[in-house]
């Protein structure tokens, strides 16, 4: 009996699918680790991080809304994508030190590669949103070889700040901010070979960020939002002939990357996928 634990820190966390698919992964390879969701109010975050650091049985954690950006300064170091994206979704332990990392870009890249299935990365991408998920997606798009990115956000100033960051990190890229105006977004989407939706719209059904006219055959669409069944954006894009996926693969693959960081072992993806789908069906009831 080891008592080793991995925690999911968020607020709220009760609907997260991560405990189901991470626990299935640990169980399937016989590692005695308990993956537990922990609802942490923002005011308690610093205390909880100090408690994790002091408990050597806590091997690490995942971090979700609303703590991804706030938790960085409470950790002992940040590495790799956590620095570039400015958000932490995974914590690993190095002795008594807690290290912040980000596997969302790796998850997005895996989802993109699955969608493209060996076909060439489109040169021009439109990204809707300028928050943490958009940053992770853009980081992955840069490594995937996209040459031109338009970033559209409801608050244009936030898109402009992100454009400045991306230009600094990747001067070879053509990147620009686009206003959140339906007519302009349709035009931008139509010329983009890849459309990425990374806002919170559509989380609980609700309004579509892009109308059907934005989509066409020969276009790839990734909605980072995950909702049981297909998201309305994915349905609309597919109906117009585009190849579209929702946030399921990204979610699974960011989890698989975190699992590999904690354990140093290959993630049992098939087991995780099956547990994810079973839990998603139960959540939808
Ligand atoms: P953030 O809070 O960092 O960013 C939210 C984004 O949504 C901003 O661009 C914001 O625009 C925009 N937004 C919010 N409300 C509206 C609205 N009414 N109309 C238009 N835009 C709006 O969130 P994240 O980036 O962390 O998360 C975004 C989505 O990505 C969530 O649905 C989350 O669940 C999903 N996600 C999925 C992952 C996966 O693995 N599949 C991983 C991480 C996130 P503004 O700046 O103008 O407020």
Boltz pocket constraint, residues with backbone or C-beta under 6 A from the ligand:
constraints:
  - pocket:
      binder: B
      contacts: [[A, 104], [A, 107], [A, 128], [A, 129], [A, 130], [A, 131], [A, 132], [A, 133], [A, 134], [A, 153], [A, 154], [A, 155], [A, 156], [A, 158], [A, 197], [A, 198], [A, 199], [A, 200], [A, 201], [A, 203], [A, 223], [A, 224], [A, 225], [A, 226], [A, 247], [A, 248], [A, 250], [A, 251], [A, 252], [A, 254]]
      max_distance: 6.0
